[in-house]
Amino acid sequence: MTLHLARLVKRKLLSATVSSLLFAFFAAWYTRHEPFFYHPPAGAAPGAFSQVMSVGFIYLLYSAPVIYVYGTFTSLLSDFIGFCILPYSKLRLVISGMLHGVFGLILFPASLAAAALFFLVDIVLAARFPGQKE
């Protein structure tokens, strides 16, 4: 594995980490009014923060492995296809973004949101660490 590819994989794994945490938090916050599986224990104060954190850990438990495996692989594949189509153009970012969306359509609302979040986090990390350009 070359140094460039190793840095790219590290950035994708960091993107997966950040996006899985953000996805779990936002999914728990979005479903905080009507969670279908969370019932506070008897005598516990059902505060919004504790409910979001409790449900967030459950979302993280199920979404993080999928984002790590499927998201990282498809993100690498999307970037590779974008580079093969337009190797030295800024439009390859558009192609990569569209492919992230296509791969995110597997479980429509949730996975599309996770794919968009993964793509945005990856763009921010790529801009933050400019020495690791694709």
N, C-alpha and C positions, 0 to 999 in steps of 0.2 A: 504494500500500500504506500503510495507516494505521500510526501509531506502535505501536499495540497489537498489530497483526498482525505487524509487523516484530519486535517483542520476543518474541512467541510463536514465530515461526519460528526466531529465534536460540536460544531455549531448547530447542526441539526438535532443532536441529542439535548443540547442546552435549550433549543427552541421547544423541543418536546416537553422538557421539564417545566418550563415557564408556562407554556400553553396548556398543559394538563392541569396545573394548579389554578390558572385563571379560568379555565373551562369549568372545573368543578365548583369554584366559588360562584361564577356567574349562573351556572345551572341551578345551584342551590338557592341563590338569591331570587332567581326568576320563579322558582316553584315554591317559594317560602309561604305563600298564602294557602296553597292546596297541595301539600305533599301527599302522595298517595301511599306512602309506606311508613311515614314517621309519626309515631304517637309518643308524646312525652311520658316519662314514668309518672306514676301517681305521686302527687305531692311536689313535683318539680314545677318551677315557674317557667311557662312556655315563652321565654323571651325570644325576640327575633334573632338576636345574635347567636344564642345557643342553638336555636333551631337551624339556622343557616350553617353553622359549623358542624352540627351532627349530620345533617343531610349532605353537606359538602364532602365529608370524609367518605360517605357511601358512594357518592358520584366519583370521587377520586379513585376509590378502590376498583371500580369497574371501567372507568374511562382511561386511566393512566396507562395500563398495559396496551390498550388498543392504540392510543396516541403514540406510544413509544415504538411499537412494532410496525403497525400499518402506516401511521403518519410519517414516521421517519423514512421508511422505504419508499412510499409514494412521493414524498417531497424530494428525495434524491432522484427518483425517476423523473419527476416533473422538471427539475432543474436540468437533468441530462438531456431530456427531449427538447427543452427550450434552447439549450446550447447547441444541439445538433441542427435544429432548424435555422436559428439565427445566432451564429457563434459570437459575433462581436457587436451586437446591436443592443440598444436599451429595450427594444421590443420583446426580447426574450423573457423579460420580467412579466410582461403581459401574458405571454404564452404560458409561462410557469404558473401564474396566478389562475388562468383559466383551467389548466390541468389540475391544480389543487382543488378547484371547485368541482370539476368532473369526478375526481376521486372521492370528494366529500359527499357525493350524492348517494352513497351506499345506504345510509339510514337517514333519509332526507333532512329533517330539521336539525337534529342534534349534530350529526357528523358534518354537515355543511358548515355549521357554526364553528365546530372544532377545527375544520380545515382552514377556514378563513382566519381564525385566530392564530393557528400555527403559521400561516403564510405571513401575517402581519408581524408576529413576533420575530420570525426569521428575517424579514426585511429590516426591522429595527436593529437586530443583532448584527446583520451584515453591514449596516451603516455605522454601527458603533465600533466595530472592529474592522476598519478598512483594509488592513493588511491581509485579510483572508478573502479577497474577492474571488468570485467564481470564475 
